[in-house]
Amino acid sequence: MPYPPQPAAACFGAIHVDVIAHATRPARRETSTPGVTETAPGGVATNVARTLVRLGISCALAGALGRDADGDRLAAELAREGISLGAVQRRDLPTGRYLAVHDPDGSLAAAVVDARITDTLDADALALDHPEIAAAGLWFAEANLPGAVLERIALAAGDRHLAADAVSIAKAPRLEAVLARLDLLVLNRAEAAALTGLPEAVPLSDHGERLAQRGVRALAISDGAAPLHWRDGTTQGSIAPRPCTIVDVTGAGDALIAGTLAALVRDRPLAQALETGLRAAECALGGSGAVPSGMTWPVVAGMDRD
């Protein structure tokens, strides 16, 4: 499909600095651990926007940055990557930070996030009528945003395709009020249980059925290395992720979302789009950082190339 100069997608949510420490031996409490650190733009919405642009989809980002050095650096770097930032607020709070420690096998040992600037966003201040946002036919929102902001986004979405990510067990309930407006919900098994109230261990299809009863039009429930469950209306199925070497788990779920959305914008059906998303997640797991340099549309699309 042709890609217009205005954004094809808009992402709403967290914009912060990722500080990732890769330990050279398993991290232990109450002692220091040798390793190497790196910094990069982060936040679910930011990772999805960066990946969408890398996959050839023009994208605008809406969220908040502090009036500080971190905010200035992030704004400059994201603009260089081609993300439209006209709807990003600058606030008198510190720019968000995510600090993670990864063990040598790539697994997450510990993480702390300072998200005050996103947690306190005001729905009235969100620039939903900004031209860069209004032009996008696909909107993506994530549950790092306060519930009132998510409700405002859902109300303003109109006939746009609205996708959402549940983010975490603690934040998934923020989506309760907007489930019936979602065209696509992406979440994992634990987050699904937090929304459905069912025991976490029930089949993923049971969680999917309960969410569909609450109005979600389509969904994807991941389960680590086990098959992902998807549902689109009354049609459902599963897709097994391919085994892969894990270098860094940062942003793998965000890559799943971005790869899926990039394929949906190209009019792929959901099951095929999710296969693209899984290849994007595999690319993220196999590289360093949320958006590794090898993340390109030909790579994640496999043989199905434009």
Stockholm file with secondary structure:
# STOCKHOLM 1.0

chainA/1-306         MPYPPQPAAACFGAIHVDVIAHATRPARRETSTPGVTETAPGGVATNVARTLVRLGISCALAGALGRDADGDRLAAELAREGISLGAVQRRDLPTGRYLAVHDPDGSLAAAVVDARITDTLDADALALDHPEIAAAGLWFAEANLPGAVLERIALAAGDRHLAADAVSIAKAPRLEAVLARLDLLVLNRAEAAALTGLPEAVPLSDHGERLAQRGVRALAISDGAAPLHWRDGTTQGSIAPRPCTIVDVTGAGDALIAGTLAALVRDRPLAQALETGLRAAECALGGSGAVPSGMTWPVVAGMDRD
#=GR chainA/1-306 SS CCCCSSCSEEEESCCEEEEEEEESSCCCTTSCCCEEEEEEEESHHHHHHHHHHHTTCCEEEECEEESSHHHHHHHHHHHHTTCBCTTCEEESSCCEEEEEEECTTSCEEEEEEECHHHHTCCGGGSCTTSHHHHTCSEEEEETTSCHHHHHHHHHHTTTSEEEEECCSTTTGGGGGGGGGGCSEEEEEHHHHHHHHCSCTTSCHHHHHHHHHHTTCSEEEEEETTEEEEEEETTEEEEECCCCCCCSCCTTHHHHHHHHHHHHHHTTCCHHHHHHHHHHHHHHHHTSSSSSCTTCCHHHHHTTCCC
#=GC SS_cons         CCCCSSCSEEEESCCEEEEEEEESSCCCTTSCCCEEEEEEEESHHHHHHHHHHHTTCCEEEECEEESSHHHHHHHHHHHHTTCBCTTCEEESSCCEEEEEEECTTSCEEEEEEECHHHHTCCGGGSCTTSHHHHTCSEEEEETTSCHHHHHHHHHHTTTSEEEEECCSTTTGGGGGGGGGGCSEEEEEHHHHHHHHCSCTTSCHHHHHHHHHHTTCSEEEEEETTEEEEEEETTEEEEECCCCCCCSCCTTHHHHHHHHHHHHHHTTCCHHHHHHHHHHHHHHHHTSSSSSCTTCCHHHHHTTCCC
//
